[in-house]
């Protein structure tokens, strides 16, 4: 296929480019030029957020367009309407964040979506993603594939979640880990997301799909143990009562990335993915995702790039040390408890 990737140089877009090239597709990348496009692609330059920024896309035909845009829906509206007559399929990488809160455990693609408009400028993340879905659908109809991803992991991650855990565990010593170790996780490797979307677009699939692994595909324990193994450090996972962690003011998802509790966990890690699994989604083992992310991280000097529009993640070492000290005291009291 002839594939046009809008973006294509960072994390998810980069995964799409690499998987498309590996699949033998002819790839064109359109971006602002702040990052060099990968080797083997045709590069087009333009700033889709600026007046006249789509000039480079006024000519050309493609079988599939990939769009990972996360800001003003009007930018997706403009790009999709420009390409609708010259592209076969439009894949918009959306998010399960488009669902209106609260979202119950086991919700699927039929859950209500937040109110939004394709003409909106920048606003809340959920509204921007939902508005972009409307824009893609308005231009392409059932030729628009809305890939509602959840937690995305893998090489080139520029959000910092898995890279933070890998870096922290690589330093070794006692590591604060939130109980229970058996807590189920639901995510998608960016490469599996890309592979499924490219295949689905080639088969003509359209509409919304929650593109994420089944609930409980892995666990917090299995993920962190994989980090210990691949880094080869002397890290000791100290599984600590989650209520004590919360009481200390530690924020799930932000201070301890990936980890969530309560309704937030049910939403992020409990979606019904039977539709996308039936449509062919296959997810590689978490150990492979962790190992490949560590290899990439070491290859760039151990410091992962970070998106400027996302907050930094990771636990303050002083807070971790205090909680680990409390855990040590608790263990000592338990050891000598004679009641």
C-alpha positions in Angstrom: 0.0 0.0 0.0 0.9 3.6 -0.3 0.8 5.0 3.2 0.8 8.6 4.4 1.8 9.2 8.0 1.0 12.6 9.4 3.8 13.0 11.9 5.8 9.8 11.9 9.0 10.7 13.8 8.0 10.1 17.5 6.7 7.1 19.5 3.4 5.9 17.9 3.9 7.6 14.6 7.4 6.2 14.5 6.1 2.7 15.2 3.6 3.1 12.2 6.4 4.1 9.9 8.7 1.3 10.9 6.0 -1.4 10.7 4.8 -0.1 7.4 8.3 -0.1 5.9 8.9 -3.6 7.3 5.7 -4.7 5.6 6.9 -3.5 2.3 4.6 -0.5 2.0 5.5 2.8 0.3 5.7 5.3 3.1 5.4 9.1 2.9 5.8 11.2 6.1 4.4 14.7 6.6 5.7 16.8 9.4 7.2 20.1 10.4 10.8 19.0 10.0 11.8 19.4 13.7 12.8 15.7 13.5 14.3 14.0 10.6 12.1 11.3 9.0 13.3 7.7 9.2 15.3 6.4 6.3 13.4 4.8 3.5 10.4 7.2 3.4 9.4 10.2 1.3 9.4 13.3 3.4 7.0 16.2 3.0 7.1 19.3 5.2 4.4 21.5 6.6 2.8 22.7 9.8 -0.8 21.6 9.9 -1.6 24.1 12.7 -0.6 27.1 10.6 -2.4 28.9 7.7 -1.4 27.3 4.4 0.5 24.5 6.3 -1.0 21.7 4.2 0.2 22.8 0.8 2.6 19.8 0.5 -0.5 17.5 0.7 -2.4 19.2 -2.1 -1.1 16.6 -4.6 -0.6 12.9 -4.3 -2.7 9.8 -3.7 -2.5 7.2 -0.9 -4.2 4.0 0.1 -4.1 4.8 3.8 -3.5 7.9 5.9 -2.3 7.5 9.5 -3.1 10.4 11.9 -2.0 10.5 15.5 -2.9 14.2 16.2 -3.8 15.0 19.8 -4.6 18.7 19.7 -7.2 20.9 18.0 -9.7 18.8 16.1 -9.9 21.5 13.4 -6.5 20.4 12.2 -7.8 16.9 11.6 -10.8 18.4 9.9 -8.7 20.3 7.5 -6.3 17.4 6.7 -9.1 14.8 6.3 -11.2 17.0 4.1 -8.2 17.8 1.9 -7.3 14.1 1.5 -10.8 12.6 1.3 -10.9 12.4 -2.5 -7.3 11.1 -2.9 -7.0 8.6 -0.1 -8.7 5.3 0.4 -8.7 5.0 4.2 -8.1 7.3 7.2 -6.8 5.8 10.4 -7.1 8.1 13.3 -5.3 7.0 16.4 -7.7 8.1 19.1 -8.0 7.2 22.8 -10.4 5.4 25.2 -10.4 8.8 27.0 -13.1 9.9 24.6 -15.7 7.9 26.8 -17.8 10.1 29.1 -17.0 9.6 32.8 -17.8 7.5 34.7 -16.8 4.5 32.6 -17.7 1.1 34.1 -15.4 -1.9 34.2 -16.1 -4.0 31.0 -17.3 -1.0 28.9 -16.9 -1.4 25.1 -17.2 0.8 22.0 -20.9 1.4 22.7 -20.2 3.5 25.8 -21.2 7.2 25.6 -18.6 9.6 24.2 -17.9 13.2 25.5 -19.6 16.0 23.6 -17.2 17.6 21.1 -17.0 19.3 17.7 -14.8 18.8 14.7 -14.4 22.6 14.5 -13.0 23.0 18.0 -9.7 24.5 18.8 -7.5 23.2 21.7 -9.2 22.2 24.9 -9.5 19.1 27.1 -7.8 16.0 25.9 -10.9 13.9 25.7 -12.8 16.5 23.8 -10.0 17.1 21.4 -9.7 13.3 20.6 -13.5 13.0 20.3 -13.7 16.1 18.0 -10.9 14.7 15.8 -12.9 11.4 15.5 -15.9 13.4 14.3 -13.7 15.2 11.8 -12.2 12.0 10.3 -15.7 10.4 10.1 -17.2 13.5 8.4 -14.6 13.4 5.7 -14.2 9.7 5.2 -17.4 8.1 6.5 -17.1 4.4 6.9 -13.6 4.6 5.5 -12.5 6.2 8.7 -11.0 3.8 11.3 -11.0 5.1 14.8 -8.4 3.3 16.8 -9.2 4.0 20.5 -6.0 3.0 22.2 -5.5 2.9 26.0 -2.2 2.7 27.7 0.5 2.6 25.0 4.0 1.2 25.7 7.1 0.2 23.7 10.3 1.6 22.2 10.4 5.4 21.5 8.0 6.1 24.3 8.1 9.9 25.0 5.6 9.9 27.9 8.0 8.4 30.4 5.9 5.7 32.0 7.8 2.5 31.2 11.1 4.3 30.8 10.7 5.6 34.4 10.2 2.2 35.9 13.1 0.8 33.9 15.4 3.6 35.0 14.4 3.4 38.6 14.8 -0.4 38.8 18.1 -0.2 36.9 19.4 1.9 39.9 18.8 -1.1 42.1 18.1 -1.4 45.8 14.7 -1.6 47.4 12.0 -0.4 45.0 8.5 0.7 46.1 5.9 -1.5 44.4 2.2 -1.0 45.0 0.2 -4.1 46.1 -1.3 -6.3 44.9 1.3 -7.7 42.5 -1.6 -9.6 40.8 -3.3 -6.3 39.7 -4.3 -6.8 36.1 -3.0 -4.4 33.4 -4.4 -3.6 30.0 -2.2 -1.9 27.4 -1.0 -2.1 23.8 2.6 -2.1 22.4 2.8 0.7 19.9 4.1 -1.8 17.3 1.1 -4.1 17.8 -1.2 -1.1 17.5 0.5 -0.1 14.2 0.4 -3.6 12.8 -3.3 -4.1 13.5 -4.3 -0.7 12.1 -2.4 -1.1 8.9 -3.9 -4.6 8.4 -7.4 -3.4 9.3 -7.2 -0.5 7.0 -6.0 -2.8 4.2 -9.1 -4.9 4.8 -11.4 -1.9 4.7 -12.4 -1.9 8.4 -14.0 1.3 9.6 -15.6 2.7 12.8 -14.5 2.6 16.4 -12.3 -0.1 17.9 -10.8 -0.2 21.4 -7.3 -1.2 20.3 -5.8 -2.5 23.5 -5.0 -5.9 25.0 -7.7 -7.9 26.9 -8.1 -7.1 30.6 -5.5 -8.9 32.7 -3.3 -9.5 29.8 -0.4 -9.0 32.3 -0.1 -7.8 35.9 1.8 -5.1 37.7 4.0 -7.8 39.2 4.9 -9.4 35.9 5.7 -6.0 34.4 8.0 -5.0 37.2 9.6 -8.4 37.4 10.4 -8.2 33.7 12.0 -4.8 34.4 14.2 -6.4 37.1 15.2 -9.2 34.7 16.2 -7.1 31.7 18.1 -4.5 33.6 20.1 -7.1 35.5 20.1 -4.9 38.6 20.0 -6.0 42.2 16.6 -4.3 42.6 14.3 -5.7 45.3 10.6 -5.1 44.7 9.1 -4.1 48.0 5.4 -4.8 47.6 3.6 -2.2 49.9 0.0 -1.8 50.9 -1.6 0.6 48.4 -3.6 2.4 51.0 -0.4 3.4 52.8 1.1 4.6 49.5 -2.0 6.7 48.8 -2.0 8.0 52.4 1.5 9.4 51.8 0.1 11.5 49.0 1.6 9.4 46.2 -0.4 9.9 43.0 -1.3 6.9 40.9 -0.4 7.2 37.2 1.7 10.3 37.7 4.1 9.5 40.7 3.9 5.7 40.1 3.3 5.4 36.3 0.9 2.8 34.9 -0.6 2.0 38.4 -4.2 3.0 39.0 -6.7 2.2 41.7 -10.5 2.1 42.0 -12.7 3.5 39.2 -9.7 4.8 37.4 -8.2 1.3 37.2 -11.5 -0.1 36.1 -11.6 2.3 33.2 -8.0 2.1 32.0 -7.4 -1.6 32.6 -10.9 -3.1 32.3 -12.2 -2.4 28.8 -14.0 -5.0 26.8 -11.8 -5.6 23.8 -13.7 -8.6 22.3 -14.4 -6.6 19.1 -10.8 -5.8 18.2 -9.6 -9.3 19.3 -12.1 -10.8 16.9 -10.8 -8.5 14.2 -7.3 -9.9 14.6 -5.4 -7.9 17.2 -2.5 -9.9 18.5 -0.3 -8.7 21.4 3.2 -9.7 22.1 4.2 -10.7 25.6 5.0 -8.0 28.1 8.5 -9.3 28.5 9.2 -8.6 24.9 7.9 -5.0 25.2 10.0 -4.4 28.3 13.1 -5.9 26.8 12.9 -3.9 23.6 12.1 -0.7 25.4 15.2 -1.2 27.6 17.4 -1.9 24.6 16.2 1.3 23.0 16.6 3.3 26.2 20.2 2.1 26.6 20.9 2.8 23.0 20.1 6.5 23.5 22.1 6.9 26.7 19.4 6.0 29.2 17.4 9.3 29.0 14.0 9.0 27.3 12.7 12.0 25.3 9.7 13.7 26.8 6.8 15.4 25.1 6.7 19.1 26.1 2.9 19.0 26.5 2.9 16.2 29.0 3.8 16.4 32.7 6.8 14.7 34.0 6.2 11.3 35.8 8.0 9.5 38.6 8.2 9.3 42.3 10.2 11.7 44.4 13.2 9.6 45.8 12.7 11.2 49.2 9.0 10.1 49.3 10.0 6.6 48.2 12.7 6.3 50.9 10.3 7.4 53.6 7.7 4.8 52.5 10.3 2.1 52.3 11.4 3.0 55.8 7.9 2.7 57.1 7.7 -0.7 55.3 10.9 -1.8 57.1 9.5 -0.8 60.5 6.3 -2.7 59.7 8.2 -5.8 58.8 10.2 -5.6 62.0 7.0 -5.3 64.1 5.4 -8.2 62.3 8.5 -10.4 62.8 8.5 -9.8 66.6 4.7 -9.8 67.1 3.9 -12.6 69.7 0.2 -11.9 70.0 
